[in-house]
Amino acid sequence: MVFDFDKPIERSNTHSVKWDNLDTTFGAADVLPMWVADMDFACPKPILDSIEERNRHGIFGYTTHPDSLYESVIGWMKKRHGWNVAKEWILYSPGVVTSLNLAIMSFTQPGDSVIIQSPVYPPFFSVVKNNDRTLVVNPLIEKSGYYSIDFKNLEDQMASGCKMMILCSPHNPVGRVWTRTELDRIAKLCEKYEVLLISDEIHSDLIMPGHKHTPIATVSQYIKQNSVTCIAPSKTFNVPGLTTSAVIIPNPKLRMEFKKTINRIGIGMSNVFGMVAMEAAYTHGESWLEDLIIYLDDNINCLMEYLETNIPEIKVTKPQGTYLVWLDCRALNMDGKTLHKFMINKGKLGLNNGLDFGPDGEGFLRMNIACPRVTLEEGLNRLNKAVKAWRNSNNQKDSKDI
Ligand SMILES: Cc1ncc(COP(=O)(O)O)c(C=O)c1O
């Protein structure tokens, strides 16, 4: 491995959402934060170099999106995902959550129904509700830790007049990389019931060995013309603080509506550093990403082995994509809030509460394993400590019962 992902980098006192203000977030300053989805790795050198070079110029005036930026997005989508994207299909937005809001504002009216599939990244709920649209949830089906889509329920929901579906592909937090067959079924239902599909593909570059991401816009002509695909270098290259993402809309009418909303809100201009970083990432970041995926996969294997050996009460299905692990802690028999607090108090471990991803996240915790191996090991030791405390208190209860 050429790149050094093993070296811990101090992130405290950088105004990091993940690492700073832990007492406010978790009620304890000494927790190890393994929650919000950014990585504890420095981004690849070509990104740092591009920012430094742009910085040396010293003037950061209003800037257009250069052709070279479009070409980098086109090149990346072709090389990594086999999708031939035309330049005119690409728009830019500060972030994927912004794009989801823009899509809802552009293509639906207050009161319209929008489908999401839970458990899912919390803003999927809020973007619908905050825009006064009607939230329709199609819970994923979980069988022995494997999540799949309830197509029967999805069809009923679409048939009842839903206008839009927001797809999380790959799916945070359950780590599913949807197969071409699954995507094809979604696309066919969208066609049958004229539902516009918004596909959040922010995790699409973080695919574990043996799996393949398919951009849903490539599965049929219909869905290509009736979908909006949101991508970003932010998860892939750890640059979410540079707030720059892209939106791909092949249909000119939809694109015009989306662009109108961008202009109405006044967010058509991108951040100078975000643009150079995006271009450098998509042009020169591939070898770093390939090493990163190997490192993340090793981290996941390390976690699974540790849990099997030391904490059999907590079950994990290996994620097919993303660096987020969905810990099934239902055997600990605690409600979501108590479970989350328990890990903070007994393990000094800061994880995401599964309940934040929907009611079907009860009894689950989400752990972010995009960190150096030593940090992961420390996190696992803390998890173990908490579960040992749980076993001890259970044993005490049992002996009292006797
Ligand atoms: C599925 C998904 N979409 C969007 C985002 C955030 O995107 P952005 O920071 O570009 O708004 C995340 C971050 O974790 C995510 O998991």
The ligand as an SDF file (V2000), in Angstrom:
LIG
                    3D

 16 16  0  0  0  0  0  0  0  0999 V2000
  -26.5990    9.3130    1.8910 C   0  0  0  0  0  0  0  0  0  0  0  0
  -25.9710   10.6390    2.1750 C   0  0  0  0  0  0  0  0  0  0  0  0
  -26.3320   11.7170    1.4660 N   0  0  0  0  0  0  0  0  0  0  0  0
  -25.7980   12.9380    1.6910 C   0  0  0  0  0  0  0  0  0  0  0  0
  -24.8480   13.1110    2.6850 C   0  0  0  0  0  0  0  0  0  0  0  0
  -24.2910   14.4770    2.9510 C   0  0  0  0  0  0  0  0  0  0  0  0
  -23.9810   15.1130    1.7750 O   0  0  0  0  0  0  0  0  0  0  0  0
  -23.5400   16.6310    1.7440 P   0  0  0  0  0  0  0  0  0  0  0  0
  -22.5690   16.8360    2.8490 O   0  0  0  0  0  0  0  0  0  0  0  0
  -22.9450   16.7830    0.3780 O   0  0  0  0  0  0  0  0  0  0  0  0
  -24.7890   17.4430    1.9020 O   0  0  0  0  0  0  0  0  0  0  0  0
  -24.4440   12.0200    3.4560 C   0  0  0  0  0  0  0  0  0  0  0  0
  -23.4740   12.1880    4.5390 C   0  0  0  0  0  0  0  0  0  0  0  0
  -23.2570   11.3540    5.3590 O   0  0  0  0  0  0  0  0  0  0  0  0
  -25.0160   10.7540    3.1860 C   0  0  0  0  0  0  0  0  0  0  0  0
  -24.6700    9.6690    3.8910 O   0  0  0  0  0  0  0  0  0  0  0  0
  1  2  1  0
  2  3  1  0
  2 15  2  0
  3  4  2  0
  4  5  1  0
  5  6  1  0
  5 12  2  0
  6  7  1  0
  7  8  1  0
  8  9  2  0
  8 10  1  0
  8 11  1  0
 12 13  1  0
 12 15  1  0
 13 14  2  0
 15 16  1  0
M  END
$$$$
